[in-house]
Amino acid sequence: MTTIDGKAIAVRHERIDDAAAGQRIDNYLLRIAKGVPKSHVYRILRSGEVRVNGRRVQQTYRLVEGDEVRIPPLRVAEPARARAAPAGQPLPVVYEDDALLVIDKPSGKAVHGGSGVSYGVIEQLRAQRPELRMLELAHRLDRETSGLLIVAKKRSALTALHDMLREGKVEKRYLTLVPGRWANPLQHVKAPLHKYLTAEGERRVRVSEEGKAAHSVMRLIRRWRDFSLLEVELKTGRTHQIRVHLAHLGFPLCGDDKYGDFALNKRLEGEGLKRMFLHAAQLSFKHPISGETLAFASPLPPDLKGFVDHLDAAEKAHTHD
């Protein structure tokens, strides 16, 4: 352990999850080591102080899900108070105990800083709850996706939650709106997903035999003349899984700016849908410490509920014509 300005800074060991897989090691370190000079990050890479699965790696090494990254003690620059996450409006907490908390994440808020976002949910939580020694994301939601998110308050809970997520023992159900008339009351979608980077360096996902197994269960909730509301249960947790599976079937998510129907999105924006229609509506899992079954539900937030009401009104007007 190293001491800097009287403060103990320990070696860190990070396990790479699906969200960070595919990223270059140098970019990953720059993202998680806020306040550390870029030159220092590249120096510890060159010197071999950073290890992946016990081995030295080049700065161009692309991380693989499950990699164990050893990060040496880092000298952090004087904190730039202007960059500190503002406490802001308290995040809605659905459940909390000594081991974890579940929040209802608003749309438009990234779960963590990086990729042009100075701070996210986890930084805001740490600013709001400075008395808590540890707060770590158990899983992630896309920035535009609203809904239920688990945050661990103990390392033992985090490790157990990661194991449960990897083994499919956390039931996650989402609500989404797609264009067209979805036919099947229940449909299993099993299509492997492959991550790649565009020429601009943006991460994308496509259905490909060379990808990882991915399984989604679609249930029809409601149907209008031109749209369908679906509940999607994730059996695996691949990046952009719901978005890519539905786009692959010809039912891209309304408002999806990566895989969606851009002309339709523009029209829907004029009708009141300002973002991707995806909401993490239900979570169910056994408590990582006590084993007690926990189940949570989050209703559609006002912006998405308002658009559903708009569809109801349009359908009613059409019926009376």
C-alpha positions in Angstrom: 0.0 0.0 0.0 1.3 3.5 -0.9 0.7 6.7 1.1 0.1 9.9 -0.8 -0.2 13.1 1.3 -1.0 11.0 4.3 -3.8 9.1 2.5 -3.4 5.4 1.9 -4.0 4.4 -1.8 -4.2 0.7 -2.4 -3.6 -1.5 -5.5 -7.0 -2.1 -7.3 -8.2 -5.2 -9.0 -11.0 -4.7 -11.5 -12.9 -7.5 -13.3 -13.9 -6.5 -16.8 -17.7 -6.9 -17.5 -19.6 -6.9 -20.7 -19.9 -3.1 -20.7 -16.1 -2.5 -20.7 -15.2 -5.5 -22.9 -13.7 -4.4 -26.3 -12.3 -1.2 -24.9 -8.5 -0.5 -25.2 -6.7 -0.8 -21.9 -5.3 2.8 -22.1 -8.8 4.2 -22.7 -10.3 2.1 -19.9 -7.6 3.4 -17.5 -8.1 7.0 -18.5 -11.9 6.6 -18.0 -11.7 5.1 -14.5 -8.7 7.1 -13.2 -10.2 10.5 -13.1 -7.6 13.2 -12.1 -4.6 11.1 -13.1 -2.4 12.8 -15.7 -2.5 11.0 -19.1 1.3 10.8 -19.2 1.3 8.9 -15.9 -1.3 6.4 -17.2 0.9 5.6 -20.2 4.0 5.4 -18.0 2.5 2.7 -15.8 1.4 0.8 -18.9 4.9 0.9 -20.4 6.6 -0.1 -17.1 4.4 -3.1 -16.7 2.8 -2.0 -13.4 -0.6 -2.6 -15.0 -1.3 -6.3 -15.4 -4.1 -8.1 -17.2 -4.6 -11.7 -15.9 -1.1 -11.4 -14.3 0.7 -10.4 -17.6 2.0 -7.2 -19.0 0.0 -5.8 -22.0 0.5 -3.2 -24.6 -1.5 0.0 -24.5 -3.4 -1.2 -27.6 -4.6 -4.4 -25.8 -8.4 -4.7 -26.0 -10.1 -5.9 -22.9 -12.1 -9.2 -22.8 -15.0 -9.9 -20.5 -13.7 -11.6 -17.4 -10.2 -10.1 -17.6 -8.7 -9.3 -14.2 -6.9 -5.9 -14.3 -4.3 -5.0 -11.7 -4.1 -1.2 -11.3 -1.2 0.1 -9.2 -1.5 3.0 -6.7 -2.2 6.2 -8.7 -1.1 9.7 -7.8 -4.3 11.7 -8.3 -3.9 15.4 -9.2 -5.2 18.0 -6.8 -9.0 17.5 -7.0 -10.6 20.0 -9.4 -13.6 21.0 -7.4 -15.4 22.3 -10.5 -15.4 18.7 -11.8 -16.9 17.2 -8.6 -20.3 15.6 -9.1 -22.9 18.0 -7.7 -25.3 16.3 -5.3 -28.2 17.7 -7.3 -31.7 16.4 -7.0 -31.7 13.2 -4.9 -31.9 10.1 -6.9 -35.1 8.1 -6.2 -34.2 5.2 -3.9 -36.7 2.3 -4.2 -35.0 0.0 -1.6 -31.9 0.2 0.7 -30.3 -1.9 3.4 -26.7 -2.4 4.6 -25.6 -4.3 1.5 -27.3 -2.6 -1.5 -29.7 -0.1 -2.7 -32.0 0.0 -5.7 -32.7 3.3 -7.5 -35.1 4.3 -10.2 -32.8 6.0 -12.6 -34.1 8.9 -14.6 -33.6 8.9 -18.4 -30.8 11.1 -19.7 -28.5 10.3 -16.9 -25.4 8.1 -17.5 -24.7 5.5 -14.9 -21.1 6.7 -14.6 -18.8 9.4 -15.9 -16.8 9.0 -19.1 -17.4 9.2 -22.9 -18.0 12.9 -22.7 -20.0 12.8 -19.5 -18.3 14.4 -16.5 -20.4 12.5 -13.9 -23.2 10.0 -13.7 -25.4 8.2 -11.3 -22.6 6.6 -9.3 -20.7 9.9 -8.9 -23.9 11.6 -7.9 -24.7 9.0 -5.3 -21.2 9.2 -3.8 -21.6 13.0 -3.6 -25.0 12.6 -1.9 -23.9 9.9 0.5 -20.3 10.7 1.5 -20.7 8.6 4.7 -20.8 5.4 2.7 -17.4 3.8 2.3 -18.3 1.9 -0.9 -20.9 2.4 -3.7 -20.4 0.4 -6.9 -22.7 -0.4 -9.8 -23.8 -4.0 -9.9 -24.9 -3.6 -13.6 -25.6 -0.8 -16.1 -28.4 0.9 -18.0 -27.9 2.9 -21.2 -28.0 6.7 -20.6 -31.5 7.1 -22.2 -33.0 4.0 -20.5 -34.9 4.8 -17.3 -35.8 2.4 -14.5 -34.4 0.1 -11.8 -30.7 -0.1 -11.1 -28.8 -2.0 -8.4 -25.9 -0.4 -6.5 -23.8 -2.4 -4.1 -22.6 -1.0 -0.7 -20.4 -4.0 0.2 -17.7 -5.8 -1.8 -19.3 -9.2 -0.8 -22.7 -8.1 -2.1 -21.1 -6.8 -5.4 -19.3 -10.0 -6.0 -22.4 -12.1 -5.3 -24.5 -9.9 -7.5 -22.0 -10.1 -10.4 -22.1 -13.9 -10.1 -25.9 -13.9 -10.0 -26.1 -11.6 -13.1 -23.6 -13.8 -15.0 -25.6 -16.9 -14.1 -29.0 -15.4 -15.1 -30.3 -15.4 -11.5 -31.4 -11.8 -11.6 -34.8 -11.4 -13.4 -34.9 -8.2 -15.4 -37.9 -7.1 -17.4 -38.2 -4.0 -19.6 -41.0 -2.1 -21.3 -40.5 -0.9 -24.9 -42.5 0.5 -27.7 -41.9 -0.7 -31.3 -43.5 0.4 -34.6 -45.8 -2.1 -36.3 -48.1 -4.8 -35.1 -46.3 -7.4 -33.1 -48.0 -10.8 -33.6 -46.9 -13.3 -31.0 -48.1 -13.2 -27.4 -44.8 -14.8 -26.4 -41.7 -15.1 -28.4 -38.2 -16.3 -27.5 -35.4 -14.6 -29.4 -32.0 -16.4 -29.4 -29.5 -14.6 -31.7 -25.8 -14.3 -30.9 -24.5 -10.7 -30.5 -21.1 -9.4 -31.6 -19.6 -6.1 -30.5 -17.5 -4.0 -32.9 -16.3 -0.4 -33.3 -17.3 1.9 -36.1 -14.7 3.9 -38.1 -15.4 6.8 -35.7 -14.6 4.6 -32.7 -18.2 4.2 -31.5 -19.3 0.9 -30.0 -22.0 -1.0 -31.9 -23.5 -4.5 -31.7 -24.9 -6.7 -34.5 -26.4 -10.2 -34.7 -23.6 -12.5 -35.9 -22.7 -16.2 -35.5 -19.3 -15.1 -34.2 -20.9 -13.3 -31.3 -21.9 -14.4 -27.8 -25.1 -16.2 -27.1 -28.0 -13.9 -26.3 -31.6 -14.8 -25.3 -34.5 -12.4 -24.9 -38.2 -13.2 -24.2 -40.7 -10.9 -25.8 -44.3 -10.6 -24.4 -47.0 -8.5 -26.1 -48.6 -6.1 -23.6 -50.7 -3.8 -25.8 -51.1 -3.1 -29.5 -52.3 -0.1 -31.4 -52.9 0.4 -35.1 -49.3 1.2 -35.8 -47.4 0.4 -32.6 -46.9 -2.4 -30.0 -45.9 -2.2 -26.4 -43.7 -5.2 -25.4 -42.3 -6.5 -22.2 -38.8 -7.9 -22.7 -37.2 -10.4 -20.2 -33.5 -10.7 -20.5 -32.1 -14.2 -20.0 -28.6 -12.8 -20.8 -27.2 -9.3 -20.4 -25.4 -8.4 -23.5 -24.7 -4.8 -24.5 -27.7 -3.3 -26.4 -29.3 -6.7 -26.4 -33.0 -5.6 -26.5 -32.3 -2.9 -29.1 -30.3 -5.1 -31.5 -32.6 -8.2 -31.1 -35.7 -6.1 -31.9 -34.1 -4.2 -34.8 -32.9 -7.5 -36.2 -36.6 -8.7 -36.2 -37.7 -5.5 -38.0 -39.1 -3.9 -34.9 -36.6 -1.2 -33.9 -37.2 0.6 -30.6 -39.1 3.9 -31.0 -36.6 6.7 -30.4 -33.5 4.6 -30.7 -30.8 6.8 -32.2 -28.3 3.9 -32.9 -30.4 1.1 -34.4 -33.8 2.7 -35.0 -35.8 4.2 -37.8 -34.4 7.7 -37.9 -37.2 9.2 -40.1 -39.8 7.7 -37.7 -37.9 8.9 -34.7 -38.0 12.5 -36.1 -41.8 12.3 -36.6 -42.4 10.8 -33.1 -40.3 13.6 -31.6 -42.7 16.0 -33.0 -45.5 14.0 -31.4 -43.9 14.1 -27.9 -41.5 11.1 -27.8 -38.2 12.9 -27.1 -36.1 9.8 -26.3 -35.7 6.1 -26.7 -38.8 4.2 -25.3 -37.0 1.7 -23.0 -37.8 1.4 -19.3 -36.3 -1.1 -16.8 -39.7 -1.9 -15.2 -39.1 -5.0 -13.0 -36.3 -6.6 -11.0 -36.3 -9.8 -9.0 -33.5 -11.6 -7.3 -32.4 -13.2 -4.1 -30.6 -10.9 -1.6 -26.9 -11.5 -2.0 -26.4 -11.8 1.7 -29.6 -13.0 3.3 -31.0 -15.0 0.4 -34.4 -13.3 0.8 -36.3 -12.9 -2.5 -36.5 -9.2 -3.5 -38.9 -7.9 -6.2 -39.3 -4.4 -7.4 -41.5 -2.7 -10.0 -41.2 0.8 -11.5 -44.2 2.3 -13.5 -43.6 4.1 -16.8 -42.2 7.5 -16.1 -44.4 10.5 -17.1 -42.7 11.2 -20.5 -43.3 7.6 -21.7 -46.7 7.3 -20.0 -47.6 10.6 -21.8 -46.8 9.2 -25.2 -48.9 6.0 -24.5 -51.8 8.4 -23.6 -51.1 10.2 -26.9 -51.4 6.8 -28.8 -54.6 6.0 -26.9 -56.1 9.4 -27.9 -55.0 9.0 -31.6 -56.5 5.5 -31.7 -59.8 6.8 -30.2 -59.9 9.6 -32.8 -59.3 7.2 -35.6 -62.0 4.8 -34.4 -64.6 7.7 -34.3 -63.6 8.9 -37.8 
